[in-house]
Structures are given as structure tokens and as C-alpha cells.
């Protein structure tokens, strides 16, 4: 049992824990690098190595990742409130060790899907813990900024990994690039976690002790139903988290394949997809902090409607410059909504329940990868890519409207 931090209070800030938070951000870049291997290389493997033509079958790797990560988000959040963040963070990197080997030695697409279950475990434990630990170390008035920095680090990592591995694929092939880059990232991340990360859950317990004078705890089932549907505001955020992942499914699993049909090479595809990711990643630093000052919901709603418009734009505009511009606006919309949603959920929960509540929210959010992969895969296979863009645009507009209605009395 990890006790509260002694001689500390809710006034602890990133000023007091700056070195530790910088290390967490560095580790989050490594998390992004590891996941970034999949952004370009894995969809390309499906077509170039395994010669798969079914969009649904190709996107099965993303469904496996999404459903695994979403369920384990729930588990890891609850466990981390009990035993701490560092142990799960280290476990997340240890389970990642087999992934580069599977990518290199795989003989079937089913092995790639299996590897993505392992990637889902890694992300559920590792990234969830860096977000939660960062929130433990920050003040309530700066948590939008905290989440923005964390998410920026991760998505900048993904964007740069996509470009790096896209270039490496030209030198070492798809398998070689995924193995070399992946094994280096995993080994270094294990070392950083084991030797430099400190436990942070004590800060959350100290903060909660100053707020929850009664000491009464909430049951897990009550927290689950409350975050999922019975609390109007938390429900709106949970459904928003799920639906926004459909945009990322499009860019992760479908866009590389779509751009291949337009005869772009792998390096150009990595750049076009990277524009979306780097825009999303960098601008989260600004939008997270901005939400601390002007409120969460205006940014969340605006982000949904920007993404809805950008998705529709892909139906009507083609060519490298148009795609680059639409990718930028897609990333802009995600930067508005993504880190702010996590901060908004955190605003509405007790510190001692932070890991569990955020785990429940991330259960719904990352299940969007799974449901989105099924939705996009079925639609693209049965109809065409154009129908996917239109449908996702409609869903994003509706989801943003739900947040607006549910939170109309809350800034």
C-alpha cells in the first residue's frame, strides 16, 4: 500500500517536480515512436507482403489493438490507484519486447494482428500511466496544459516515427525497418522507466485527503455507470472520446491505403499522414493550456466540427496540396478536442478516483479504434472510401452536438 506523500499538498506543481515531468514527457515520445511504427508500415505490409485486398481484413489489426487497449485501460486505471503508476508503466514496456520480433519473423497477417494485441497492452499500461502520473504532479488550474504537453509528446513521436520508418523502409525493407526501430525504442524505454521514474500516486492521495474530508469512497460499479452514462456531462465526454477515434482510424488504417491507390510512394504518404499527426501533436500544447483559461467545451465542440468539415473535404478535393491542407485541418480539429476531453473528465472526478475514472473514459475512447475499424472496414469494403469520409464527417458533427447540448450549462 502506497501512502500519501508526506509534507506535500495539492499545491504541489510542476515547478517542484519539473525534472520528473520532463522524463515522463520523454518517455511519452518513446511511446509515440513505438506506436508510430504502425502508422505507415503495418498497412503497407498488408498490401505489399501479404497481398490483402479486403479493407475489413486489413483493419482487423487496428480492431485488435483498440479493443485490447480499451479494456486494459479500465484495468490499469483501477490497479494504478491501488499499487501505483510505475509498476504498470514498466510492465507495459516489458510486454512490448516480442512485438519487433513478430513484425520481422511473421509468416501470416494473423501474426501481425496478434502482435497488435501486444501493442494494445503496451499502450494501455504505458501511455495511460504517463498521462495519469503527469496529472498527479500538476495543479488543478494547469491540468489542461499538462494533458496537452503529454499528448503532444506522444503524437509528435508517432508523426516522426512514421517519417523515420517510412525512410528506413526504403533502406531495410518493411520488416527490417520495423524491427530495428522497434527494438531500439523498447530497450531504451525500459531503461528510462526502471532507473529514472518515481512513483506519483501518493500525490493524488494527498490531494484527495484535503478535499474528501469524509473519507467515503465510491464503488467501482458506481464510478463505471456514472462515467459511462448516468452522469450527463461525463456521458457526453465518453461518447465524444469514442467517436473522435473514427477520424484516427481513417488516417491510421485507411489513408495509407487510399493514398497508395492515388500512386503516392511510401515516403510521401508518411509525410501526408505525418502532417495530420504533427499538427495534432504540436498544437495540443497550445489548446490544452488555452482550455485552462477559456473552458473546455468550446474547444471540444469546435474541434469536432473542424474535423467533420475536413473529412467531407476529402470527398471533393484531391491532389497532394489539397490532401496536405485537409490533413492539417484534421490535425487541428483533433488538437482542439483530444487533450481537452481528458482534462474535462478530470475536472469532474475526485483525485483519488483519477486513475479509475480516466481508465473508464479511456475504455470508451479507445474502443473507438475497435468499433471504428469495423465501421470503416465494412463500409469501405461494401461501398467505397468516399462513403467512409461522408459517414465519419456526419458522426463527428453529431457527437459535437451531443457535447454542446449535454454541457450547455457548463463552461
C-alpha positions in Angstrom: 0.0 0.0 0.0 1.5 3.3 -1.1 0.7 6.1 1.4 0.1 9.8 0.6 3.1 11.9 0.1 4.4 13.4 3.3 4.9 17.2 3.6 3.1 17.8 0.4 -0.3 19.2 -0.5 -2.5 19.9 -3.5 -0.3 22.9 -4.1 2.5 20.7 -5.5 3.3 21.9 -9.0 5.4 21.0 -12.0 7.9 23.5 -10.6 8.6 21.2 -7.7 8.6 18.1 -9.9 9.9 19.5 -13.2 12.7 17.0 -13.8 10.3 14.1 -13.2 7.7 15.5 -15.5 10.3 16.1 -18.3 11.3 12.5 -18.0 7.6 11.5 -18.3 7.3 13.6 -21.5 10.5 12.0 -22.9 9.1 8.5 -22.2 5.8 9.5 -23.9 7.8 10.4 -27.0 9.1 6.8 -26.9 5.6 5.5 -26.5 4.6 7.6 -29.6 7.7 6.2 -31.5 6.7 2.7 -30.7 3.1 3.1 -31.9 4.3 5.2 -34.9 5.8 2.1 -36.4 2.2 1.0 -37.2 1.1 4.3 -38.8 2.7 3.6 -42.2 4.5 0.3 -42.1 1.7 -2.1 -41.0 -0.9 -1.0 -43.6 1.8 -1.2 -46.2 2.7 -4.7 -45.0 -0.9 -5.8 -45.6 -0.7 -4.8 -49.3 2.9 -5.4 -50.2 3.8 -8.5 -48.2 0.5 -10.3 -47.5 -1.4 -9.1 -50.6 -4.6 -8.5 -48.7 -7.3 -6.5 -50.6 -10.2 -6.5 -48.1 -10.3 -3.3 -46.1 -12.1 -5.1 -43.3 -9.4 -7.8 -43.0 -6.6 -5.2 -43.2 -8.2 -3.1 -40.4 -8.5 -6.2 -38.2 -5.1 -5.3 -36.8 -6.5 -1.9 -35.6 -9.6 -3.5 -34.1 -7.4 -6.0 -32.2 -5.3 -3.1 -30.9 -8.3 -0.9 -30.0 -10.4 -3.4 -28.1 -7.3 -4.7 -26.2 -6.2 -1.2 -25.2 -9.7 -0.1 -24.2 -10.3 -3.0 -21.9 -6.9 -2.8 -20.3 -7.2 1.0 -19.8 -10.0 0.2 -17.4 -7.9 -2.4 -15.6 -4.8 -0.4 -15.5 -6.5 2.7 -14.2 -8.1 0.8 -11.3 -4.9 -1.1 -10.4 -2.8 2.0 -10.6 -4.9 3.7 -7.9 -4.1 0.7 -5.6 -0.5 -0.2 -6.3 0.9 2.9 -8.1 1.8 4.0 -11.6 5.5 3.0 -12.1 4.9 -0.8 -11.8 2.3 -0.8 -14.6 4.5 1.6 -16.7 7.4 -0.8 -16.5 5.2 -3.8 -17.2 3.8 -2.0 -20.3 7.3 -1.8 -21.8 8.3 -5.4 -20.8 5.3 -6.8 -22.7 6.4 -4.9 -25.8 9.6 -6.8 -26.2 8.1 -9.5 -28.6 6.5 -7.1 -31.0 9.5 -6.1 -33.2 10.4 -9.9 -33.5 6.9 -10.7 -34.6 6.9 -8.0 -37.2 10.2 -9.3 -38.6 9.6 -13.1 -38.5 5.8 -13.2 -39.1 4.6 -15.5 -41.8 0.9 -14.5 -41.9 -1.3 -11.5 -41.3 -2.8 -13.2 -38.3 0.6 -12.9 -36.6 0.5 -9.2 -37.2 -2.9 -9.0 -35.7 -1.6 -10.9 -32.7 1.3 -8.5 -32.3 -1.2 -5.7 -32.2 -2.9 -7.2 -29.2 0.5 -6.9 -27.5 0.8 -3.3 -28.7 -2.6 -2.6 -27.1 -1.3 -4.0 -23.8 1.8 -1.8 -24.1 -0.2 1.4 -24.8 -2.8 0.7 -22.1 -0.2 0.4 -19.4 2.5 2.8 -20.6 0.7 5.8 -22.1 -2.2 5.6 -19.6 0.4 5.8 -16.8 2.3 8.7 -18.2 -0.9 10.7 -18.5 -2.1 9.8 -15.0 1.3 10.4 -13.4 1.6 13.8 -15.1 -1.8 14.8 -13.7 -0.7 13.6 -10.2 2.2 16.1 -10.4 0.3 19.1 -11.6 -2.1 21.6 -10.1 -5.8 21.6 -10.9 -5.6 25.0 -12.7 -3.0 23.7 -15.1 -4.2 20.2 -16.0 -5.3 21.1 -19.5 -1.8 22.2 -20.1 -0.4 19.1 -18.5 -2.5 16.8 -20.7 -1.7 18.9 -23.8 2.0 18.5 -23.3 1.7 14.8 -22.7 -0.5 14.1 -25.8 1.7 16.4 -27.8 4.8 14.4 -26.9 3.1 11.1 -27.9 1.7 12.3 -31.2 4.8 14.1 -32.2 6.6 10.8 -31.5 4.1 9.0 -33.8 4.4 11.5 -36.6 8.2 11.5 -36.6 8.3 7.7 -36.3 6.1 7.4 -39.4 8.5 9.6 -41.4 11.6 7.9 -40.0 10.4 4.3 -40.6 9.0 5.3 -44.0 12.5 6.4 -44.9 14.1 3.3 -43.3 11.8 1.0 -45.2 13.5 2.2 -48.4 16.8 1.1 -46.9 16.0 -2.1 -44.9 12.5 -3.1 -46.2 9.3 -3.0 -44.2 10.3 -5.9 -41.9 13.8 -4.6 -41.3 12.7 -1.0 -40.5 10.0 -2.2 -38.0 12.5 -4.5 -36.2 15.5 -2.1 -36.0 13.5 0.9 -34.9 11.2 -1.1 -32.6 13.8 -2.9 -30.6 15.9 0.2 -30.0 12.8 2.1 -28.7 11.8 -0.7 -26.4 15.2 -1.3 -24.8 15.9 2.4 -24.2 12.3 2.9 -22.8 12.7 0.1 -20.3 16.0 1.6 -19.0 14.4 5.1 -18.6 11.4 3.6 -16.8 13.4 1.4 -14.5 16.1 3.8 -13.4 14.5 7.3 -13.6 10.8 7.2 -13.0 9.4 7.8 -9.4 6.1 6.8 -8.0 3.4 9.6 -8.1 0.2 8.1 -6.8 1.0 9.5 -3.3 0.4 13.0 -4.6 -3.1 12.1 -5.7 -3.9 10.6 -2.3 -2.6 13.7 -0.5 -4.7 16.0 -2.8 -7.8 13.9 -2.2 -7.3 13.9 1.6 -7.6 17.7 1.5 -10.9 17.5 -0.5 -12.6 14.4 0.7 -12.9 15.0 4.4 -15.4 12.2 5.0 -13.1 9.6 3.6 -16.1 7.9 1.9 -15.0 6.1 -1.3 -17.1 5.4 -4.4 -17.7 1.8 -5.6 -16.2 0.8 -8.9 -19.6 0.0 -10.4 -20.9 3.4 -9.4 -17.9 5.1 -11.0 -18.4 3.0 -14.1 -22.1 3.8 -14.6 -21.6 7.4 -13.6 -18.7 8.0 -16.1 -20.3 5.9 -18.9 -24.0 7.1 -19.0 -25.7 8.2 -15.8 -23.9 11.5 -15.4 -25.0 13.7 -18.4 -21.7 15.5 -18.7 -19.4 12.5 -18.3 -21.5 10.6 -20.8 -21.1 13.3 -23.4 -17.3 13.2 -23.0 -17.2 9.4 -23.1 -19.2 9.2 -26.3 -17.1 12.0 -27.8 -13.9 10.1 -27.0 -15.3 7.0 -28.8 -16.4 8.8 -31.9 -13.3 11.0 -32.4 -11.2 7.9 -32.8 -13.0 7.2 -36.1 -11.0 10.0 -37.6 -7.8 8.5 -36.4 -8.9 5.1 -37.8 -9.3 6.8 -41.2 -5.8 8.3 -41.0 -4.1 5.2 -39.5 -5.7 2.3 -41.2 -7.4 3.7 -44.4 -5.5 6.8 -45.5 -2.2 5.0 -46.3 -4.1 2.5 -48.5 -6.2 5.3 -50.1 -3.0 7.3 -50.9 -1.4 4.2 -52.4 -4.3 4.0 -54.9 -3.5 7.6 -55.9 0.0 6.4 -56.7 2.0 8.2 -54.0 5.1 6.5 -52.7 5.5 5.4 -49.1 7.7 8.3 -48.1 5.2 10.9 -49.5 2.4 9.0 -47.7 4.3 9.2 -44.5 4.6 12.9 -44.9 1.0 13.5 -45.7 -0.2 11.4 -42.7 2.5 13.0 -40.6 1.1 16.5 -41.3 -2.1 15.4 -39.5 -0.1 13.9 -36.6 2.4 16.7 -36.2 -0.3 19.4 -36.4 -2.3 17.5 -33.8 0.7 16.9 -31.6 2.2 20.4 -31.6 -1.0 22.4 -31.3 -2.1 20.4 -28.2 0.5 22.3 -26.3 -1.5 25.5 -27.0 -5.0 24.1 -26.9 -4.5 22.3 -23.6 -3.3 25.4 -21.9 -5.9 27.5 -23.6 -8.7 25.3 -22.2 -7.4 26.1 -18.7 -8.4 29.8 -19.3 -11.4 29.8 -21.6 -13.1 26.5 -20.6 -13.1 23.0 -22.1 -16.3 22.7 -24.1 -15.9 25.5 -26.6 -12.7 23.9 -27.8 -14.1 20.3 -27.8 -17.2 21.3 -29.9 -15.1 23.4 -32.3 -12.7 20.6 -32.8 -15.4 18.1 -33.7 -16.9 20.4 -36.3 -13.5 21.2 -37.8 -12.8 17.5 -38.2 -16.3 16.9 -39.7 -15.6 19.6 -42.3 -12.1 18.2 -43.1 -13.5 14.6 -43.5 -16.0 15.9 -46.0 -13.3 17.8 -47.8 -11.6 14.5 -48.8 -14.6 13.6 -50.8 -14.3 16.6 -53.1 -10.7 17.6 -53.2 -7.7 15.6 -54.4 -4.1 16.2 -55.3 -1.1 16.4 -53.0 -1.6 20.1 -51.9 -5.3 19.6 -51.1 -4.7 16.4 -49.2 -1.9 18.1 -47.2 -4.2 21.0 -46.3 -7.1 18.7 -45.3 -4.6 16.7 -43.2 -3.6 19.9 -41.5 -7.2 20.8 -40.6 -7.9 17.2 -39.4 -5.0 17.5 -37.1 -6.1 21.0 -36.0 -9.5 19.6 -35.0 -8.0 16.8 -33.0 -5.7 19.2 -31.2 -8.8 21.2 -30.2 -10.7 18.3 -28.8 -8.4 15.5 -27.8 -6.3 16.6 -24.8 -9.2 18.8 -23.6 -11.5 15.9 -23.3 -9.2 14.2 -20.8 -8.8 17.4 -18.8 -12.6 17.8 -18.9 -13.2 14.4 -17.4 -10.5 15.0 -14.8 -12.3 18.2 -13.8 -15.4 16.2 -12.8 -13.8 13.4 -10.7 -12.1 13.1 -7.3 -8.3 12.9 -7.3 -8.3 9.5 -5.5 -10.5 8.2 -8.3 -8.4 9.7 -11.1 -6.8 6.5 -12.4 -10.1 4.6 -12.3 -12.3 7.3 -13.8 -9.8 8.1 -16.6 -9.5 4.4 -17.2 -13.2 4.2 -17.7 -13.2 7.2 -20.1 -10.3 5.7 -22.0 -12.1 2.4 -22.2 -14.8 4.1 -24.2 -12.4 6.4 -26.0 -10.0 3.6 -27.3 -12.8 1.2 -28.0 -13.4 3.7 -30.8 -10.4 2.2 -32.5 -12.1 -1.2 -32.5 -15.6 0.0 -33.4 -14.1 2.5 -35.9 -12.1 -0.2 -37.6 -15.1 -2.4 -38.0 -17.3 0.5 -39.2 -14.7 1.9 -41.6 -13.6 -1.6 -42.8 -17.2 -2.8 -43.6 -18.2 0.5 -45.2 -15.0 0.7 -47.4 -15.3 -2.9 -48.4 -19.0 -2.9 -49.1 -19.2 0.6 -50.7 -16.1 2.8 -51.2 -13.7 5.1 -49.4 -15.8 8.1 -50.3 -18.7 6.7 -48.2 -16.3 6.4 -45.2 -15.4 10.1 -45.4 -19.0 11.2 -45.6 -20.2 8.9 -42.7 -17.3 9.9 -40.4 -18.0 13.5 -41.1 -21.6 13.1 -40.1 -20.8 11.2 -36.9 -18.3 13.9 -35.8 -20.9 16.6 -36.3 -23.5 14.7 -34.3 -21.0 13.9 -31.5 -20.0 17.5 -31.2 -23.7 18.5 -31.0 -24.2 16.0 -28.1 -21.4 17.6 -26.1 -22.9 21.1 -26.8 -26.4 20.0 -25.6 -25.2 18.0 -22.6 -22.9 20.7 -21.3 -24.9 23.8 -22.3 -24.9 25.0 -18.7 -21.2 24.3 -18.0 -18.4 26.3 -19.5 
